[in-house]
């Protein structure tokens, strides 16, 4: 009798707000950049609106910066973020158990995030989680315009799996919309930076309140 086929052949995870709560470090770097440029500081929970899309886009959309100002802000942010702020995060409870379950089932996992690849790789290696991921796909310094759709397709290709056989797990509308565009199954998490209304409106196939719920959906 043939073995039962898994529901999905690969699982792609967003990083900020899905794999980890990285808001503390991002906010610290952000406010240092704002201090240097003479903009007012932000605080939680209002700062959550900046989390999800590329930060350079948020500088322009929410603060009205010009392209040149946003580029300057990003340079200042990266300088501060590199100075230890990148490790000011908390991996969500149950995430390691989920990744172990995927590995035991021989289902490759990948990170697909608008965060720069250099930061993703550094964080995952220093926290000991890199071993769980077949691929880590982020943005590059000269390719920050890369869309979430492009990131998901690249991650699926790195896993050697057709998009239609992938589940995408994310916390914002951008994640759900990109998943639906590529034909992936869209799983929205309720413990990240988005909310239920945003995720449902963006087309989430299912919602998960915690990592155990993600596991139940995937298996």
N, C-alpha and C positions, 0 to 999 in steps of 0.2 A: 504494500500500500504506500503510495507516494507521501512524502512528508508534507504537512500542512504549510501552505505558503504564508509568510508574514503579511500583515496588512500593508506595510510599507517596506521599501528596500533601502531607504535612507531617511534620516531625520536631520533637518537643518534648523539650527537655533540662532535667533537673534542674540545679541550680547547684553547691551544695556537694558535693564528692566525685564529680561527674560532669563538669562543665565545668572546674572548678578545685579544687585542693587549698587550701582556705581555712582549714584547721585552725589554723594559727599565729595568725592574727588573731583568730579566734573564741576560742581558748584565752586569749589575752592579755586580751581584754575580759571574758571569763568570770571569770578569776582576780582581776581588779581589782574586779569586783562582789562576789566571795566575800570578799576582804579587807575591803571596806567593811561587809559584813554579818556578819563574824565566822565564816564557814564556812571549812573547810579548802580549800586549793588543790588543783587537779587537775593531772595530768600525763599525757602520752601513754605507753602506748597506752590506758590506762583511760578517758581522756576521750572516746574515739571513741564510747562508748555514748550520749553526749549529741548526737552529730551525726546529722542526718537529720530527726527530727521537730521541730516548733516548739520552740525552746529553753525557752519558758515551760512547756511540758508536761514537759520533761526536769527542770526545776527541781523541779516537784512530784513527779514519778514517782521520780526517783533520790535527791533530797535531802529529800523529805517536807515541802516548804514548803507553807504555806497559800496560798490564792489571792492574798491581800494581799502576802505575802512574795515570791511569784513575780513579781508585778507590780512590786514595788520592785526586785527583782533585774534585771528586764528593763530598767527605766529606767536603772539604773546601768550595765548592760552596753552599752546603746545609746550612752550618753555616752562610754564608753571606746572603743567600736568606731568611732564617728564621728571620734574623735581620731587618725586615721591608721591604725588597726588594720584597717580595711576593705580596705586595699590590700596587706596582708601575705598574699599568696596567690601561687599558681603555676598558670597555665593549663596543663592537661595537654598533653604533647607530642603533636603530630598533630592537635590540635583545630582549629587554623586551616585546615589542609589539608582536614579533613572539612567545615568550614563553606563553604569555597570550592567544594568538589565539589557540595554541596547548591545553592549559588547558581548554579553553572554549569548544573545540571539544572533550574533554576527550581522548586526545592522549598523552600517557606518553612520557616524554622526559628524556634522560639520558646523562650524560657526559661519554665519553670513551676516555681516554687520557693516554699517556705515562708518564705524570707528576705523582709525588707521591700522593697517595690518601690523605694523611694528609694535603698537601698543597691545593689540590682541595677543600676539605671540609672546611678548614679554610678560604680560599678566598671567597667561595660561601656564607658561613655563615656571614662573616664580611661585605660583600657587599650587603647582603639581597636577594641573588638570589637562595639560597638553596631550598626554598619552591617550586620552579618551576620544580625540578627534582625528578623523582621517584627513580633514582639510580645515584650514582657517582662511576665510576669504574676507578681506576688508578693503579699504580704500588705500591708494598710494598717494604720496605727496603731489604728484603731477596729474593724478586722475581722480580728484575729489568730486568730479561731476558724475561719477559712476552711479547709476540708479540702483535701487533695491532690486529691481527685476534683473539687472545685469549681475548683481552679486549672487542672487539665488541660482541663476542659470550656471554661473561659474562654479558654485559650490556643488550643484548636482553633477556637473561634468567631472569635477575632481573626485567625486564619489563613484563615478562610473554608472550612474543611475539615471534613467529618463525622468524628467520633471514630473510626469504623471504618477510615478511610483514613489514620490517624495512627500513627506509631511513637513510643513514649515510651521515652526512654533515661534510666535512673537507677541509683543505687547502693545503695538500701535497700529493705527489704520494703514500706515505705509507697508507694514509687514503683510497684513491680510490682503491688501489690494495687489501687491506684487505676487503673492502666492496664487491668487485667483488668475492673474494675468498669465502666469506660466503654467497653469493647470495643476498646481500642487494643492494638497489638502491643507487647509488653513486652520491652525489651532491657536486661538487667542488665550493669553494668560491674564488672569484678573489680579495678579499680585505685582504687576509692573507699573509703567508710567501712564498707560491708557486706562480706559474704563469700559464697562460692559456695553454701553450705548455706542461708543466709538467703534469697538470691535465688531459688534453686530452689524452696524451700518456699513462697515467696510467689507462685509461678506464672510466673516469667520464661519467655518463649518461647525466647529464646536468650541466651547470655552472651558478652561480649566482653572479651578480655584487654587491649586497647589501642584507640586510635582507628582504626587501620587495620582492626581486626576489626569495629568498628562500621560502618565504611564498607562492608565486604564484606557485612555483613548487610543494610544499607539498600539496596544496589544489586545 
